[in-house]
Amino acid sequence: MKKKLVIDLSANTLQLVINQLFGVIIFYVLSVNLDKNSFGQVNLALAVLLSAFNILSFGIDQVIIKKVAHGDDVQTALSLYAFHVLFAGGLFYGVLLLGRTFFIHDNEVYRLILLLGLGKLMIFFSTPLKQVSSGMERFKLLACMLVISNMVRGISLLILAVLHQVSIGTIIWVFIGGDVLELTASFYLFRRYVRVPVLPAWRKSPYFALLRQSLPQVGVVLITSALARFDWLFIGFMVSAVSLAEYSFAYKIFEISTLPLLAIAPLILPRFTKLFKTDNHRRADLKLLIRIELIIAAFTALILNMCWNPVVDNITHGRYGAVNTTTIFILSLCLPLLYLNNFLWTIFFAQNRLKMIFNSFLLTFAVNVVGDLVLIPFYKNEGAALAFLLACLVQGVFYLANDKSGLKGSFYTLAICTACAFFSGLAAKALFPNLWLAMIMAVVFYGVSLLITMQLKRDDRAGLIGLLNW
């Protein structure tokens, strides 16, 4: 079990590193080769599409992982979900095509949505293969499926940048080509290594039963999809594409900084499902795991803020560094909250407490929307970041108030780790003018402060070894 967990974590981490690396390349090439207005329009189109396709999943994706991990028939689950994505995706794109009768032909955002949407439709069609692979804990296979599109897009855009051929037109074809290739490769890999026939099937009773099982998640998906990109949409439509270009750059780097969370999260869902199914878990193990996650989260926030201005301004020729200093600081404060919220969400989902999850996301969504409506008109990008921080904070408080796993003390851990990171960075910047020396000393200060506050303990190593045997 220990060896398998290490292999799974390695595979998942490797694909995330590859995806994030090529994601950075893609984002960087676009940000420095397009003017801010065009860059903002591309991000606005992608925000609309990502929100739409997340909603179209109806929450079935997470339910499929849980059903497969629970031991349900893989063929049935795959067939039903494959039918769903074909039907829902085809219907959505048909509606997009009908939109040509309502939008004038020179509407650039609509044109981008229509063309980039073709590629995202291919990614949507590949979702059942990836979710079933995740539920079966075939993380090496899943890793191969997930890296193809970003690798193709990243390499292609680098070549185009060298040839000075980056334009809206070439970007569209690169995105569509990468997404189509990912669907094709995912289908081939799944058929070869899982050997479960991919046969979409309409079966009325099982399909509606699956929808009923997913129903509590539908509201969560609707809210999380809007929550994830409502600020982008609001800024893009109500402020300007230029402001969205600046905010989306900061937010993208913030998303990339969640790499450790993205590496851990897919692994713990199927394992928590099994642990809570058999009630084979210890409270001490959960406390140790969330404490380690919060230490990592605060450390990431520390590094992000230490190197933001000089590094980002240098690589973007002064476009996106200083203008986003406050925005990235506020967003970085969300990192420990995201780790905590994801950990608690996974426990609640494994315990089938779906109604409580829905209520939490409803509350979070309300806070985020009201915050955006109130703060963005006055503080623009910083207001959007602050609204997101408030939403994450409210969600964390709600989760801890409803927790039955004995993790209520985790908020104290979160506050201590965040404070240690904040004051370590502040002291290092004040004492050491050299960027790299300040960064090294900030890490040293952070480690010492964690030892002093007992967030790092001598017996943690033994506890972590125990976690590997889950």
TIROPA-561267 format. One record per residue (C-alpha): z, y, x negated; residue number from 1; residue in one letter; chain. Coordinates in Angstrom, 1 decimal, always signed. Layout:
# TIROPA-561267
((Z Y X) NUM "A" "A");
...
//
This chain:
# TIROPA-561267
((+0.0 +0.0 +0.0) 1 "M" "A");
((+0.9 +2.4 -2.8) 2 "K" "A");
((-2.4 +1.7 -4.6) 3 "K" "A");
((-4.4 +2.2 -1.4) 4 "K" "A");
((-2.6 +5.5 -0.7) 5 "L" "A");
((-3.4 +6.8 -4.2) 6 "V" "A");
((-7.1 +5.8 -3.8) 7 "I" "A");
((-7.3 +7.4 -0.3) 8 "D" "A");
((-5.7 +10.6 -1.6) 9 "L" "A");
((-8.0 +10.7 -4.6) 10 "S" "A");
((-11.1 +10.2 -2.5) 11 "A" "A");
((-10.1 +12.8 +0.0) 12 "N" "A");
((-9.1 +15.2 -2.6) 13 "T" "A");
((-12.3 +14.7 -4.6) 14 "L" "A");
((-14.5 +15.4 -1.5) 15 "Q" "A");
((-12.4 +18.5 -0.7) 16 "L" "A");
((-12.8 +19.8 -4.3) 17 "V" "A");
((-16.5 +19.1 -4.2) 18 "I" "A");
((-16.9 +20.7 -0.7) 19 "N" "A");
((-14.8 +23.7 -1.6) 20 "Q" "A");
((-16.6 +24.2 -5.0) 21 "L" "A");
((-20.0 +24.2 -3.3) 22 "F" "A");
((-18.5 +26.2 -0.4) 23 "G" "A");
((-17.5 +28.9 -2.9) 24 "V" "A");
((-20.9 +28.8 -4.5) 25 "I" "A");
((-22.6 +29.2 -1.1) 26 "I" "A");
((-20.3 +32.0 -0.1) 27 "F" "A");
((-20.6 +33.7 -3.5) 28 "Y" "A");
((-24.4 +33.5 -3.6) 29 "V" "A");
((-24.7 +34.9 +0.0) 30 "L" "A");
((-22.1 +37.7 -0.6) 31 "S" "A");
((-23.7 +39.1 -3.8) 32 "V" "A");
((-27.4 +38.6 -2.8) 33 "N" "A");
((-27.2 +39.9 +0.8) 34 "L" "A");
((-26.2 +43.4 +1.9) 35 "D" "A");
((-22.9 +43.6 +3.8) 36 "K" "A");
((-24.6 +44.0 +7.1) 37 "N" "A");
((-26.7 +40.8 +6.7) 38 "S" "A");
((-23.8 +38.9 +5.3) 39 "F" "A");
((-21.7 +39.9 +8.2) 40 "G" "A");
((-24.4 +38.8 +10.7) 41 "Q" "A");
((-24.7 +35.4 +9.1) 42 "V" "A");
((-20.9 +34.9 +9.3) 43 "N" "A");
((-20.8 +36.1 +12.9) 44 "L" "A");
((-23.5 +33.5 +13.9) 45 "A" "A");
((-21.6 +30.8 +12.1) 46 "L" "A");
((-18.4 +31.8 +13.7) 47 "A" "A");
((-20.0 +31.5 +17.2) 48 "V" "A");
((-21.5 +28.1 +16.4) 49 "L" "A");
((-18.3 +26.6 +14.8) 50 "L" "A");
((-16.3 +27.7 +17.8) 51 "S" "A");
((-18.8 +26.3 +20.2) 52 "A" "A");
((-19.1 +22.9 +18.6) 53 "F" "A");
((-15.4 +22.6 +18.2) 54 "N" "A");
((-15.0 +23.2 +21.9) 55 "I" "A");
((-17.8 +20.6 +22.7) 56 "L" "A");
((-15.8 +17.9 +21.0) 57 "S" "A");
((-13.4 +18.1 +24.0) 58 "F" "A");
((-10.6 +16.9 +21.7) 59 "G" "A");
((-12.1 +13.5 +21.6) 60 "I" "A");
((-12.4 +13.5 +17.8) 61 "D" "A");
((-8.6 +13.4 +17.3) 62 "Q" "A");
((-8.2 +10.8 +20.1) 63 "V" "A");
((-10.8 +8.6 +18.5) 64 "I" "A");
((-8.9 +8.6 +15.2) 65 "I" "A");
((-5.7 +7.7 +16.9) 66 "K" "A");
((-7.3 +4.9 +19.0) 67 "K" "A");
((-9.0 +3.3 +16.0) 68 "V" "A");
((-5.8 +3.6 +13.9) 69 "A" "A");
((-3.9 +2.1 +16.8) 70 "H" "A");
((-6.2 -1.0 +16.7) 71 "G" "A");
((-8.5 -0.3 +19.7) 72 "D" "A");
((-12.0 -1.7 +19.7) 73 "D" "A");
((-14.1 +0.3 +17.2) 74 "V" "A");
((-17.4 -0.5 +18.8) 75 "Q" "A");
((-16.3 +0.8 +22.2) 76 "T" "A");
((-14.8 +3.9 +20.8) 77 "A" "A");
((-17.9 +4.7 +18.7) 78 "L" "A");
((-20.3 +4.1 +21.5) 79 "S" "A");
((-18.5 +6.3 +24.0) 80 "L" "A");
((-18.1 +9.2 +21.5) 81 "Y" "A");
((-21.7 +8.9 +20.3) 82 "A" "A");
((-22.9 +9.3 +23.9) 83 "F" "A");
((-20.6 +12.3 +24.3) 84 "H" "A");
((-21.9 +14.2 +21.3) 85 "V" "A");
((-25.5 +13.5 +22.2) 86 "L" "A");
((-25.1 +14.6 +25.8) 87 "F" "A");
((-22.8 +17.7 +25.1) 88 "A" "A");
((-24.7 +18.8 +22.0) 89 "G" "A");
((-28.1 +18.4 +23.6) 90 "G" "A");
((-27.0 +20.3 +26.7) 91 "L" "A");
((-25.5 +23.1 +24.6) 92 "F" "A");
((-28.6 +23.6 +22.5) 93 "Y" "A");
((-30.8 +23.6 +25.7) 94 "G" "A");
((-28.7 +26.4 +27.0) 95 "V" "A");
((-29.2 +28.3 +23.7) 96 "L" "A");
((-33.0 +27.9 +24.0) 97 "L" "A");
((-32.8 +29.3 +27.6) 98 "L" "A");
((-31.1 +32.3 +26.1) 99 "G" "A");
((-34.5 +33.4 +24.8) 100 "R" "A");
((-35.2 +34.7 +28.3) 101 "T" "A");
((-32.2 +37.0 +28.1) 102 "F" "A");
((-32.3 +38.3 +24.5) 103 "F" "A");
((-35.0 +40.5 +23.0) 104 "I" "A");
((-36.9 +38.8 +20.2) 105 "H" "A");
((-35.6 +41.1 +17.5) 106 "D" "A");
((-31.9 +40.4 +18.2) 107 "N" "A");
((-31.0 +39.2 +14.7) 108 "E" "A");
((-27.6 +37.6 +15.6) 109 "V" "A");
((-29.2 +35.5 +18.4) 110 "Y" "A");
((-32.0 +34.4 +16.2) 111 "R" "A");
((-29.5 +33.3 +13.6) 112 "L" "A");
((-27.4 +31.4 +16.1) 113 "I" "A");
((-30.5 +29.7 +17.5) 114 "L" "A");
((-31.8 +28.6 +14.1) 115 "L" "A");
((-28.5 +27.8 +12.3) 116 "L" "A");
((-27.4 +26.1 +15.5) 117 "G" "A");
((-30.1 +23.4 +15.0) 118 "L" "A");
((-28.4 +22.4 +11.7) 119 "G" "A");
((-24.9 +22.5 +13.2) 120 "K" "A");
((-26.2 +20.3 +16.0) 121 "L" "A");
((-27.0 +17.6 +13.4) 122 "M" "A");
((-23.5 +17.9 +11.9) 123 "I" "A");
((-22.1 +17.5 +15.4) 124 "F" "A");
((-24.1 +14.3 +16.0) 125 "F" "A");
((-22.6 +12.8 +12.8) 126 "S" "A");
((-19.0 +13.5 +14.0) 127 "T" "A");
((-18.4 +10.0 +15.6) 128 "P" "A");
((-19.3 +8.2 +12.4) 129 "L" "A");
((-16.8 +10.4 +10.4) 130 "K" "A");
((-14.0 +10.2 +12.9) 131 "Q" "A");
((-14.2 +6.4 +13.2) 132 "V" "A");
((-14.3 +6.1 +9.4) 133 "S" "A");
((-11.1 +8.3 +9.3) 134 "S" "A");
((-9.4 +6.2 +11.9) 135 "G" "A");
((-10.2 +3.0 +9.9) 136 "M" "A");
((-8.8 +4.8 +6.8) 137 "E" "A");
((-12.2 +4.4 +5.0) 138 "R" "A");
((-11.7 +7.6 +3.1) 139 "F" "A");
((-14.1 +6.8 +0.2) 140 "K" "A");
((-16.9 +6.4 +2.8) 141 "L" "A");
((-15.8 +9.5 +4.7) 142 "L" "A");
((-15.8 +11.5 +1.4) 143 "A" "A");
((-19.4 +10.5 +0.7) 144 "C" "A");
((-20.4 +11.6 +4.2) 145 "M" "A");
((-18.7 +15.0 +4.0) 146 "L" "A");
((-20.0 +16.3 +0.7) 147 "V" "A");
((-23.8 +16.0 +1.2) 148 "I" "A");
((-24.6 +19.1 +3.2) 149 "S" "A");
((-22.5 +21.5 +1.0) 150 "N" "A");
((-23.9 +20.0 -2.2) 151 "M" "A");
((-27.5 +20.3 -1.0) 152 "V" "A");
((-27.0 +23.9 +0.2) 153 "R" "A");
((-25.0 +25.0 -2.9) 154 "G" "A");
((-27.6 +23.6 -5.4) 155 "I" "A");
((-30.5 +24.9 -3.4) 156 "S" "A");
((-29.0 +28.4 -3.1) 157 "L" "A");
((-28.2 +28.5 -6.8) 158 "L" "A");
((-31.8 +27.7 -7.6) 159 "I" "A");
((-33.0 +30.4 -5.2) 160 "L" "A");
((-30.6 +32.9 -6.7) 161 "A" "A");
((-32.0 +32.2 -10.2) 162 "V" "A");
((-35.5 +32.7 -8.8) 163 "L" "A");
((-34.4 +35.8 -6.9) 164 "H" "A");
((-35.6 +34.2 -3.6) 165 "Q" "A");
((-32.4 +34.5 -1.6) 166 "V" "A");
((-33.3 +36.0 +1.9) 167 "S" "A");
((-32.3 +35.4 +5.5) 168 "I" "A");
((-35.3 +33.1 +5.9) 169 "G" "A");
((-34.7 +30.9 +2.9) 170 "T" "A");
((-31.0 +30.7 +3.8) 171 "I" "A");
((-31.8 +29.4 +7.3) 172 "I" "A");
((-34.0 +26.6 +5.9) 173 "W" "A");
((-31.5 +25.6 +3.3) 174 "V" "A");
((-28.7 +25.4 +5.9) 175 "F" "A");
((-30.8 +23.3 +8.3) 176 "I" "A");
((-32.1 +21.0 +5.6) 177 "G" "A");
((-28.6 +20.3 +4.3) 178 "G" "A");
((-27.2 +19.5 +7.7) 179 "D" "A");
((-30.1 +17.2 +8.6) 180 "V" "A");
((-29.7 +15.3 +5.4) 181 "L" "A");
((-25.9 +14.9 +6.0) 182 "E" "A");
((-26.6 +13.3 +9.4) 183 "L" "A");
((-29.2 +11.0 +7.9) 184 "T" "A");
((-27.0 +9.9 +5.0) 185 "A" "A");
((-24.0 +9.5 +7.2) 186 "S" "A");
((-25.9 +7.1 +9.5) 187 "F" "A");
((-27.2 +5.1 +6.6) 188 "Y" "A");
((-23.8 +4.8 +4.9) 189 "L" "A");
((-22.0 +3.9 +8.1) 190 "F" "A");
((-24.5 +1.2 +9.0) 191 "R" "A");
((-24.3 -0.3 +5.5) 192 "R" "A");
((-20.6 -0.3 +4.8) 193 "Y" "A");
((-18.9 -0.4 +8.2) 194 "V" "A");
((-21.5 -2.6 +9.8) 195 "R" "A");
((-20.6 -1.5 +13.4) 196 "V" "A");
((-23.8 -0.8 +15.4) 197 "P" "A");
((-24.2 +2.9 +16.3) 198 "V" "A");
((-25.3 +2.5 +19.9) 199 "L" "A");
((-24.5 +5.4 +22.3) 200 "P" "A");
((-23.5 +4.0 +25.6) 201 "A" "A");
((-22.9 +5.5 +29.0) 202 "W" "A");
((-20.1 +3.5 +30.7) 203 "R" "A");
((-18.7 +5.5 +33.6) 204 "K" "A");
((-15.1 +4.1 +33.8) 205 "S" "A");
((-14.4 +3.9 +30.0) 206 "P" "A");
((-16.0 +7.3 +29.4) 207 "Y" "A");
((-13.9 +9.1 +32.1) 208 "F" "A");
((-10.9 +7.2 +30.9) 209 "A" "A");
((-11.5 +8.6 +27.4) 210 "L" "A");
((-11.9 +12.1 +28.8) 211 "L" "A");
((-8.6 +11.7 +30.7) 212 "R" "A");
((-6.9 +10.7 +27.5) 213 "Q" "A");
((-8.4 +13.7 +25.7) 214 "S" "A");
((-7.7 +16.1 +28.6) 215 "L" "A");
((-4.4 +17.4 +27.1) 216 "P" "A");
((-6.4 +18.1 +23.9) 217 "Q" "A");
((-9.2 +20.0 +25.6) 218 "V" "A");
((-6.9 +22.9 +26.2) 219 "G" "A");
((-5.8 +22.7 +22.6) 220 "V" "A");
((-9.3 +22.6 +21.3) 221 "V" "A");
((-10.4 +25.6 +23.5) 222 "L" "A");
((-7.5 +27.6 +22.2) 223 "I" "A");
((-7.7 +26.6 +18.5) 224 "T" "A");
((-11.4 +27.2 +18.4) 225 "S" "A");
((-10.9 +30.7 +19.8) 226 "A" "A");
((-7.8 +31.2 +17.6) 227 "L" "A");
((-9.8 +30.1 +14.5) 228 "A" "A");
((-12.6 +32.6 +14.9) 229 "R" "A");
((-11.5 +35.1 +17.6) 230 "F" "A");
((-10.7 +37.7 +14.9) 231 "D" "A");
((-14.2 +37.2 +13.3) 232 "W" "A");
((-15.9 +37.5 +16.7) 233 "L" "A");
((-13.9 +40.6 +17.7) 234 "F" "A");
((-14.5 +42.4 +14.4) 235 "I" "A");
((-18.2 +41.4 +14.4) 236 "G" "A");
((-18.9 +42.5 +18.0) 237 "F" "A");
((-16.5 +45.4 +18.4) 238 "M" "A");
((-16.1 +46.9 +14.9) 239 "V" "A");
((-19.1 +46.3 +12.6) 240 "S" "A");
((-20.9 +43.6 +10.7) 241 "A" "A");
((-19.9 +45.3 +7.4) 242 "V" "A");
((-16.2 +45.0 +8.3) 243 "S" "A");
((-16.7 +41.4 +9.2) 244 "L" "A");
((-18.4 +40.8 +5.8) 245 "A" "A");
((-15.3 +42.1 +4.1) 246 "E" "A");
((-12.8 +40.2 +6.3) 247 "Y" "A");
((-14.8 +37.0 +6.3) 248 "S" "A");
((-14.9 +37.1 +2.5) 249 "F" "A");
((-11.1 +37.4 +2.3) 250 "A" "A");
((-10.6 +34.8 +5.0) 251 "Y" "A");
((-13.0 +32.3 +3.3) 252 "K" "A");
((-11.0 +32.5 +0.1) 253 "I" "A");
((-7.9 +32.1 +2.1) 254 "F" "A");
((-9.4 +28.9 +3.7) 255 "E" "A");
((-10.3 +27.6 +0.3) 256 "I" "A");
((-6.7 +28.1 -0.8) 257 "S" "A");
((-5.6 +25.6 +1.8) 258 "T" "A");
((-7.2 +22.8 -0.2) 259 "L" "A");
((-4.0 +20.9 -0.8) 260 "P" "A");
((-3.3 +20.9 +2.9) 261 "L" "A");
((-6.8 +19.7 +3.7) 262 "L" "A");
((-6.3 +16.9 +1.2) 263 "A" "A");
((-3.1 +15.7 +2.8) 264 "I" "A");
((-3.6 +16.3 +6.5) 265 "A" "A");
((-6.3 +13.6 +7.2) 266 "P" "A");
((-4.2 +11.0 +5.5) 267 "L" "A");
((-0.9 +11.5 +7.3) 268 "I" "A");
((-2.3 +11.4 +10.8) 269 "L" "A");
((-3.2 +7.7 +10.9) 270 "P" "A");
((-0.1 +6.9 +8.9) 271 "R" "A");
((+2.2 +8.9 +11.1) 272 "F" "A");
((+0.6 +7.2 +14.1) 273 "T" "A");
((+1.6 +3.8 +12.7) 274 "K" "A");
((+5.0 +4.9 +11.5) 275 "L" "A");
((+6.0 +6.4 +14.9) 276 "F" "A");
((+4.5 +3.5 +16.8) 277 "K" "A");
((+6.9 +1.1 +15.0) 278 "T" "A");
((+9.7 +3.7 +14.6) 279 "D" "A");
((+9.5 +2.9 +10.9) 280 "N" "A");
((+10.3 +6.3 +9.4) 281 "H" "A");
((+13.3 +8.0 +7.8) 282 "R" "A");
((+14.4 +11.6 +8.4) 283 "R" "A");
((+15.1 +12.1 +4.7) 284 "A" "A");
((+11.5 +11.1 +3.9) 285 "D" "A");
((+10.1 +13.6 +6.4) 286 "L" "A");
((+12.3 +16.4 +5.0) 287 "K" "A");
((+11.3 +15.7 +1.4) 288 "L" "A");
((+7.6 +15.6 +2.3) 289 "L" "A");
((+7.6 +18.9 +4.2) 290 "I" "A");
((+9.7 +20.5 +1.4) 291 "R" "A");
((+7.1 +19.5 -1.2) 292 "I" "A");
((+4.3 +20.8 +1.0) 293 "E" "A");
((+6.0 +24.2 +1.4) 294 "L" "A");
((+6.6 +24.4 -2.3) 295 "I" "A");
((+2.8 +23.8 -2.8) 296 "I" "A");
((+2.0 +26.4 -0.1) 297 "A" "A");
((+4.1 +29.2 -1.6) 298 "A" "A");
((+2.7 +28.4 -5.1) 299 "F" "A");
((-0.8 +28.7 -3.8) 300 "T" "A");
((+0.0 +32.1 -2.2) 301 "A" "A");
((+1.5 +33.2 -5.5) 302 "L" "A");
((-1.6 +32.4 -7.6) 303 "I" "A");
((-3.9 +33.8 -4.9) 304 "L" "A");
((-2.2 +37.2 -5.1) 305 "N" "A");
((-1.8 +37.3 -8.8) 306 "M" "A");
((-5.5 +37.0 -9.6) 307 "C" "A");
((-7.1 +38.6 -6.6) 308 "W" "A");
((-8.0 +42.1 -7.6) 309 "N" "A");
((-9.3 +41.8 -11.1) 310 "P" "A");
((-11.1 +38.5 -10.6) 311 "V" "A");
((-12.7 +39.1 -7.2) 312 "V" "A");
((-13.8 +42.6 -8.0) 313 "D" "A");
((-15.3 +41.4 -11.3) 314 "N" "A");
((-17.4 +38.6 -9.8) 315 "I" "A");
((-18.5 +40.5 -6.7) 316 "T" "A");
((-19.3 +43.8 -8.6) 317 "H" "A");
((-16.5 +45.7 -6.8) 318 "G" "A");
((-17.5 +44.7 -3.3) 319 "R" "A");
((-14.7 +42.5 -1.9) 320 "Y" "A");
((-11.7 +42.8 -4.2) 321 "G" "A");
((-9.7 +46.0 -3.9) 322 "A" "A");
((-10.9 +46.6 -0.3) 323 "V" "A");
((-9.2 +43.3 +0.7) 324 "N" "A");
((-6.0 +43.5 -1.3) 325 "T" "A");
((-3.7 +44.0 +1.7) 326 "T" "A");
((-5.7 +41.6 +3.9) 327 "T" "A");
((-5.4 +38.7 +1.4) 328 "I" "A");
((-1.7 +39.4 +0.9) 329 "F" "A");
((-1.0 +39.2 +4.7) 330 "I" "A");
((-3.2 +36.1 +5.0) 331 "L" "A");
((-1.4 +34.4 +2.1) 332 "S" "A");
((+1.9 +34.7 +3.9) 333 "L" "A");
((+0.4 +32.4 +6.5) 334 "C" "A");
((+0.0 +29.5 +4.1) 335 "L" "A");
((+3.6 +28.1 +4.3) 336 "P" "A");
((+3.5 +28.5 +8.1) 337 "L" "A");
((+0.2 +26.6 +8.3) 338 "L" "A");
((+1.6 +23.7 +6.2) 339 "Y" "A");
((+4.7 +23.6 +8.4) 340 "L" "A");
((+2.8 +23.8 +11.7) 341 "N" "A");
((+0.3 +21.1 +10.6) 342 "N" "A");
((+3.1 +18.8 +9.6) 343 "F" "A");
((+4.9 +19.2 +12.9) 344 "L" "A");
((+1.7 +19.0 +14.9) 345 "W" "A");
((+0.9 +15.7 +13.3) 346 "T" "A");
((+4.4 +14.3 +14.2) 347 "I" "A");
((+4.0 +15.5 +17.8) 348 "F" "A");
((+0.5 +14.1 +18.1) 349 "F" "A");
((+1.6 +10.7 +16.7) 350 "A" "A");
((+4.4 +10.8 +19.3) 351 "Q" "A");
((+1.9 +11.5 +22.1) 352 "N" "A");
((+3.6 +14.8 +23.0) 353 "R" "A");
((+0.3 +16.4 +24.0) 354 "L" "A");
((+1.6 +18.6 +26.7) 355 "K" "A");
((+4.0 +20.3 +24.3) 356 "M" "A");
((+1.2 +20.8 +21.8) 357 "I" "A");
((-1.0 +22.4 +24.4) 358 "F" "A");
((+1.8 +24.8 +25.4) 359 "N" "A");
((+2.3 +25.7 +21.7) 360 "S" "A");
((-1.3 +26.5 +21.2) 361 "F" "A");
((-1.5 +28.5 +24.5) 362 "L" "A");
((+1.4 +30.6 +23.3) 363 "L" "A");
((-0.1 +31.0 +19.8) 364 "T" "A");
((-3.5 +31.9 +21.3) 365 "F" "A");
((-1.9 +34.6 +23.6) 366 "A" "A");
((-0.1 +36.2 +20.6) 367 "V" "A");
((-3.2 +36.1 +18.5) 368 "N" "A");
((-5.5 +37.6 +21.1) 369 "V" "A");
((-3.0 +40.3 +22.1) 370 "V" "A");
((-2.4 +41.1 +18.4) 371 "G" "A");
((-6.1 +41.4 +17.7) 372 "D" "A");
((-6.7 +43.6 +20.7) 373 "L" "A");
((-3.8 +45.9 +19.8) 374 "V" "A");
((-4.0 +45.9 +16.0) 375 "L" "A");
((-7.7 +45.6 +15.1) 376 "I" "A");
((-8.7 +49.0 +16.7) 377 "P" "A");
((-6.1 +50.8 +14.6) 378 "F" "A");
((-5.8 +48.7 +11.4) 379 "Y" "A");
((-9.2 +46.8 +11.4) 380 "K" "A");
((-9.2 +43.9 +9.0) 381 "N" "A");
((-5.5 +44.2 +8.1) 382 "E" "A");
((-4.7 +44.2 +11.8) 383 "G" "A");
((-6.6 +40.9 +12.3) 384 "A" "A");
((-4.7 +39.4 +9.4) 385 "A" "A");
((-1.4 +40.6 +10.7) 386 "L" "A");
((-2.2 +39.2 +14.2) 387 "A" "A");
((-2.9 +35.8 +12.7) 388 "F" "A");
((+0.3 +35.9 +10.8) 389 "L" "A");
((+2.3 +36.7 +13.9) 390 "L" "A");
((+0.5 +33.9 +15.8) 391 "A" "A");
((+1.4 +31.4 +13.0) 392 "C" "A");
((+5.0 +32.5 +13.0) 393 "L" "A");
((+5.4 +32.1 +16.8) 394 "V" "A");
((+3.8 +28.7 +16.7) 395 "Q" "A");
((+6.2 +27.6 +13.9) 396 "G" "A");
((+9.2 +28.8 +15.8) 397 "V" "A");
((+8.0 +27.0 +19.0) 398 "F" "A");
((+7.4 +23.8 +17.1) 399 "Y" "A");
((+10.8 +23.8 +15.5) 400 "L" "A");
((+12.5 +24.6 +18.8) 401 "A" "A");
((+11.0 +21.4 +20.3) 402 "N" "A");
((+11.4 +19.2 +17.2) 403 "D" "A");
((+13.3 +16.0 +17.6) 404 "K" "A");
((+12.8 +14.7 +14.1) 405 "S" "A");
((+15.6 +16.7 +12.5) 406 "G" "A");
((+13.3 +19.2 +10.7) 407 "L" "A");
((+14.8 +22.4 +12.1) 408 "K" "A");
((+16.1 +23.3 +8.6) 409 "G" "A");
((+12.5 +23.5 +7.3) 410 "S" "A");
((+12.2 +27.1 +8.3) 411 "F" "A");
((+15.0 +27.9 +5.8) 412 "Y" "A");
((+13.1 +26.0 +3.2) 413 "T" "A");
((+9.9 +28.0 +4.1) 414 "L" "A");
((+11.7 +31.3 +3.8) 415 "A" "A");
((+13.3 +30.4 +0.4) 416 "I" "A");
((+10.0 +29.1 -1.1) 417 "C" "A");
((+8.1 +32.2 +0.1) 418 "T" "A");
((+10.7 +34.6 -1.2) 419 "A" "A");
((+10.8 +32.8 -4.6) 420 "C" "A");
((+7.0 +33.1 -4.8) 421 "A" "A");
((+7.0 +36.8 -3.8) 422 "F" "A");
((+9.7 +38.0 -6.2) 423 "F" "A");
((+8.3 +35.8 -9.0) 424 "S" "A");
((+4.9 +37.6 -8.7) 425 "G" "A");
((+6.5 +41.0 -8.3) 426 "L" "A");
((+8.6 +40.5 -11.5) 427 "A" "A");
((+5.7 +39.1 -13.5) 428 "A" "A");
((+3.4 +42.0 -12.6) 429 "K" "A");
((+6.1 +44.6 -13.4) 430 "A" "A");
((+7.0 +43.1 -16.8) 431 "L" "A");
((+3.6 +41.9 -18.1) 432 "F" "A");
((+0.5 +44.1 -17.9) 433 "P" "A");
((-1.8 +41.3 -19.1) 434 "N" "A");
((-3.2 +39.4 -16.2) 435 "L" "A");
((-3.1 +35.9 -17.7) 436 "W" "A");
((+0.3 +36.3 -19.3) 437 "L" "A");
((+1.6 +37.7 -16.0) 438 "A" "A");
((+0.2 +34.7 -14.1) 439 "M" "A");
((+1.8 +32.2 -16.5) 440 "I" "A");
((+5.2 +34.0 -16.3) 441 "M" "A");
((+5.0 +34.1 -12.5) 442 "A" "A");
((+4.6 +30.3 -12.5) 443 "V" "A");
((+7.6 +30.0 -14.8) 444 "V" "A");
((+9.7 +32.4 -12.7) 445 "F" "A");
((+8.7 +30.5 -9.6) 446 "Y" "A");
((+9.7 +27.1 -11.1) 447 "G" "A");
((+13.1 +28.4 -12.3) 448 "V" "A");
((+13.8 +30.1 -9.0) 449 "S" "A");
((+13.1 +26.8 -7.1) 450 "L" "A");
((+15.5 +25.0 -9.4) 451 "L" "A");
((+18.2 +27.7 -8.9) 452 "I" "A");
((+17.8 +27.6 -5.1) 453 "T" "A");
((+17.8 +23.8 -5.0) 454 "M" "A");
((+14.3 +23.5 -3.6) 455 "Q" "A");
((+13.4 +21.3 -6.6) 456 "L" "A");
((+16.0 +18.5 -7.2) 457 "K" "A");
((+16.4 +15.9 -9.9) 458 "R" "A");
((+16.1 +13.0 -7.5) 459 "D" "A");
((+12.8 +14.2 -5.9) 460 "D" "A");
((+10.8 +12.0 -8.2) 461 "R" "A");
((+12.3 +8.8 -6.8) 462 "A" "A");
((+11.8 +10.1 -3.3) 463 "G" "A");
((+8.1 +10.8 -3.9) 464 "L" "A");
((+7.7 +7.3 -5.3) 465 "I" "A");
((+9.2 +6.0 -2.1) 466 "G" "A");
((+6.7 +8.1 +0.0) 467 "L" "A");
((+3.8 +6.4 -1.8) 468 "L" "A");
((+5.0 +3.1 -0.4) 469 "N" "A");
((+4.6 +4.2 +3.2) 470 "W" "A");
//
